[in-house]
Amino acid sequence: MAGLSLPVGARARVEAVLARCLPDSLFGRLPVLLVVAVISSHVLALTLLFEMRPPFPPGMQAAMPPGAGPGLPPFMAPPGGPPRGPPRGPPPAGLLLDIGVRLSALLIAAWIGARWLSDPVQRLAAAARDLGHNIHRPLLPETGTRECREATLVFNQMQQRIRAQLEERDQFVAAVSHDLRTPLTRIALRAESLSAAADRQRFAKDVAEMDTMIRVTLDYLCGAADAEPWVMLDVGSLVQSLVHDEQDCGLAVQAEPMPAVPPVRAQATALRRCISNLLDNALRYGGGARLQVVCAGAVVHVVVHDDGPGIPEAELAKVLQPFYRVEGSRNRHTGGVGLGLAAAHDTARRHGGSMHLRNRPEGGLEAVLELPLA
C-alpha cells in the first residue's frame, strides 16, 4: 500500500484541484455526493446485468451458429430460432427514461435535504456575526439535529459567559471610579484652602488632569461593549452638528460642503464620540481641523485633516493602541492619555468599518473613518 501512496506534492495538488472543483458548502456537497453515488450504482448495476449473466449449457453453446457469441439464456431465446447474442448499440429509450427519472427524483431529494441540513448552520453563523455588534441579542433556539442543538447550546453558553464577564467588569470599573474620585475630591477641596494663589492653580491643574485621565480611561473600558441601541443615522448631519458645536466654542474647525449620503447603521452616541475624538486630536496637535464626508461605493468616508507635525510612519499603527503616545512630536505637555484614537478605532471596528491614519504630502495628519452603508 505504501507504494500506491502519492508524494506530498502530488497529494497537495490533487487536494487543491478537488477543493476548487467541489462546492464549499454542505448545501452543495450533499447533492454532488448523492449524484456520484447514484451514477456509480447504476453503472455497477448495468455491468452486472449485461456481463454477469448465467452461462449457456454445453449442448446449447455447441448448437449455436459458427461465429456467434454467447447468447441469451435458453428461456429468453426466441421460439423457432437459435439463441441470439446480447443486443448491440445504444441502450433502449426505456432504460434511459428510467435512469433519468431516478436521477431527477434523487436530485430533488438531495436539494431539499441539503437545504434542511444547512439552515441551522447558517442561523448559527448569522448569530455569530451579530454577536460582535450586540452581545445582548436573544439566545438562539436549540432546534435542528442533535449536532446543531449541541453547537447552539455551546454558543448560547458562551454568550451568557461573556455577558456575565462584562457585568463583572462594569461593576469593577464603577467601584474603581468611586475609589479614585473620592480622594481626588478631598485633594481638590484641600487645595482650595492654600494661601498662595500659584499653589492653588498648580494643584487645580493637576487635579483636573487626574480627573480627565480617570474619566477617559474608565469611559474607554466601559465603552467596549456599550448596550446603546442601533439606529439608522445620517452621518452628514452628525458631522455638521459636531462642527457647529466646536465653532460655537471658538475652535478652528471647518467643514467641506456635505453631500447627501445614505444612512448608516450606527450607535449614535458612540459614533459621535468617535468623530469627536478625531476632532479633539486634530485640534490638540494641529491647531485646527477640517472635515470632509465622501460616499464611495458602499462606504462612507469621514476625513479629518490637520496642519500639525504629523506622526512618523513607523508609529501610525502603534498610536491606535491604548495608552500609546508619540513622545517626539505629540508629548504630554499637550495633554491626553493616549486613548482617543484607540477608542475611535474600536468604535469603527464595532460598526463594521475601519479607521486609519496617514501623513499628508503637504503636511499634517489625515484620519479617515470608513463606515459601511446600511
C-alpha positions, 0 to 999 in steps of 0.5 A, spaced: 500 500 500 505 504 501 507 504 494 500 506 491 501 512 496 502 519 492 508 524 494 506 530 498 506 534 492 502 530 488 497 529 494 497 537 495 495 538 488 490 533 487 487 536 494 487 543 491 484 541 484 478 537 488 477 543 493 476 548 487 472 543 483 467 541 489 462 546 492 464 549 499 458 548 502 454 542 505 448 545 501 452 543 495 456 537 497 450 533 499 447 533 492 454 532 488 455 526 493 448 523 492 449 524 484 456 520 484 453 515 488 447 514 484 451 514 477 456 509 480 450 504 482 447 504 476 453 503 472 455 497 477 448 495 476 448 495 468 455 491 468 452 486 472 446 485 468 449 485 461 456 481 463 454 477 469 449 473 466 448 465 467 452 461 462 449 457 456 449 449 457 454 445 453 449 442 448 446 449 447 453 453 446 455 447 441 448 448 437 449 455 436 451 458 429 459 458 427 461 465 429 456 467 434 457 469 441 454 467 447 447 468 447 441 469 451 439 464 456 435 458 453 428 461 456 429 468 453 431 465 446 426 466 441 421 460 439 423 457 432 430 460 432 437 459 435 439 463 441 441 470 439 447 474 442 446 480 447 443 486 443 448 491 440 448 499 440 445 504 444 441 502 450 433 502 449 429 509 450 426 505 456 432 504 460 434 511 459 427 514 461 428 510 467 435 512 469 433 519 468 427 519 472 431 516 478 436 521 477 431 527 477 427 524 483 434 523 487 436 530 485 430 533 488 431 529 494 438 531 495 436 539 494 431 539 499 435 535 504 441 539 503 437 545 504 434 542 511 441 540 513 444 547 512 439 552 515 441 551 522 448 552 520 447 558 517 442 561 523 448 559 527 453 563 523 448 569 522 448 569 530 455 569 530 456 575 526 451 579 530 454 577 536 460 582 535 455 588 534 450 586 540 452 581 545 445 582 548 441 579 542 436 573 544 439 566 545 438 562 539 433 556 539 436 549 540 432 546 534 435 542 528 439 535 529 442 533 535 449 536 532 446 543 531 442 543 538 449 541 541 453 547 537 447 552 539 447 550 546 455 551 546 454 558 543 448 560 547 453 558 553 458 562 551 454 568 550 451 568 557 459 567 559 461 573 556 455 577 558 456 575 565 464 577 564 462 584 562 457 585 568 463 583 572 467 588 569 462 594 569 461 593 576 469 593 577 470 599 573 464 603 577 467 601 584 474 603 581 471 610 579 468 611 586 475 609 589 479 614 585 474 620 585 473 620 592 480 622 594 481 626 588 475 630 591 478 631 598 485 633 594 481 638 590 477 641 596 484 641 600 487 645 595 482 650 595 484 652 602 492 654 600 494 661 601 498 662 595 494 663 589 500 659 584 499 653 589 492 653 588 492 653 580 498 648 580 494 643 584 487 645 580 491 643 574 493 637 576 487 635 579 483 636 573 488 632 569 487 626 574 480 627 573 480 627 565 485 621 565 480 617 570 474 619 566 477 617 559 480 611 561 474 608 565 469 611 559 474 607 554 473 600 558 466 601 559 465 603 552 467 596 549 461 593 549 456 599 550 448 596 550 446 603 546 441 601 541 442 601 533 439 606 529 439 608 522 443 615 522 445 620 517 452 621 518 452 628 514 448 631 519 452 628 525 458 631 522 455 638 521 452 638 528 459 636 531 462 642 527 457 647 529 458 645 536 466 646 536 465 653 532 460 655 537 466 654 542 471 658 538 475 652 535 478 652 528 474 647 525 471 647 518 467 643 514 467 641 506 460 642 503 456 635 505 453 631 500 447 627 501 449 620 503 445 614 505 444 612 512 448 608 516 447 603 521 450 606 527 450 607 535 449 614 535 452 616 541 458 612 540 459 614 533 459 621 535 464 620 540 468 617 535 468 623 530 469 627 536 475 624 538 478 625 531 476 632 532 479 633 539 486 630 536 486 634 530 485 640 534 490 638 540 496 637 535 494 641 529 491 647 531 485 646 527 481 641 523 477 640 517 472 635 515 470 632 509 464 626 508 465 622 501 460 616 499 464 611 495 461 605 493 458 602 499 462 606 504 462 612 507 468 616 508 469 621 514 476 625 513 479 629 518 485 633 516 490 637 520 496 642 519 500 639 525 507 635 525 504 629 523 506 622 526 512 618 523 510 612 519 513 607 523 508 609 529 501 610 525 499 603 527 502 603 534 498 610 536 491 606 535 493 602 541 491 604 548 495 608 552 500 609 546 503 616 545 508 619 540 513 622 545 517 626 539 512 630 536 505 629 540 508 629 548 504 630 554 505 637 555 499 637 550 495 633 554 491 626 553 492 619 555 493 616 549 486 613 548 482 617 543 484 614 537 484 607 540 477 608 542 475 611 535 478 605 532 474 600 536 468 604 535 469 603 527 471 596 528 464 595 532 460 598 526 463 594 521 468 599 518 475 601 519 479 607 521 486 609 519 491 614 519 496 617 514 501 623 513 499 628 508 504 630 502 503 637 504 503 636 511 499 634 517 495 628 519 489 625 515 484 620 519 479 617 515 473 613 518 470 608 513 463 606 515 459 601 511 452 603 508 446 600 511 
